Amino acid sequence: MTGSGEGWLSDGLDAPGADSGLWVSGVDYIGGWREARETADRLNRALLGLGFEVPAVRAVASTNEDGRGVVRLTGWPGAVEHLARLLETCPDRDGGAS
């Protein structure tokens, strides 16, 4: 519930104990997110090249609590299962099937 009282639209950074919340004052979340975004975009282009549709499976840029970039894979279970099968058939680093 929202109201018109003072501070109802606060980001919470000035609250006591705010460093234990979603955002920590002084942490560069944007830098980590930019790095993750570039990587997620590259993975999404690769997934499109394999024939996956964006709603079915996609990489999403995010950050963790200390501002480090994180790429999360999200998708429909059937599409992710198909991706897992494709990855299982990739040759390992020794040149054989994994």
Secondary structure as the mmCIF struct_conf table of DSSP 4:
data_model
#
loop_
_struct_conf.conf_type_id
_struct_conf.id
_struct_conf.beg_label_comp_id
_struct_conf.beg_label_asym_id
_struct_conf.beg_label_seq_id
_struct_conf.end_label_comp_id
_struct_conf.end_label_asym_id
_struct_conf.end_label_seq_id
BEND BEND1 SER A 4 GLY A 5
TURN_TY1_P TURN_TY1_P1 GLU A 6 LEU A 9
BEND BEND2 GLY A 12 GLY A 12
TURN_TY1_P TURN_TY1_P2 LEU A 13 ASP A 14
BEND BEND3 ALA A 15 ALA A 15
TURN_TY1_P TURN_TY1_P3 PRO A 16 GLY A 17
HELX_RH_3T_P HELX_RH_3T_P1 ALA A 18 SER A 20
BEND BEND4 GLY A 21 LEU A 22
TURN_TY1_P TURN_TY1_P4 SER A 25 GLY A 26
HELX_RH_AL_P HELX_RH_AL_P1 TYR A 29 GLY A 49
TURN_TY1_P TURN_TY1_P5 LEU A 50 GLY A 51
TURN_TY1_P TURN_TY1_P6 VAL A 54 ALA A 56
STRN STRN1 VAL A 57 THR A 63
TURN_TY1_P TURN_TY1_P7 GLU A 65 ASP A 66
BEND BEND5 GLY A 67 GLY A 67
STRN STRN2 GLY A 69 GLY A 75
HELX_RH_AL_P HELX_RH_AL_P2 PRO A 77 GLU A 88
TURN_TY1_P TURN_TY1_P8 THR A 89 THR A 89
BEND BEND6 CYS A 90 CYS A 90
STRN STRN3 PRO A 91 PRO A 91
TURN_TY1_P TURN_TY1_P9 ARG A 93 ASP A 94
BEND BEND7 GLY A 95 GLY A 96
STRN STRN4 ALA A 97 ALA A 97
#
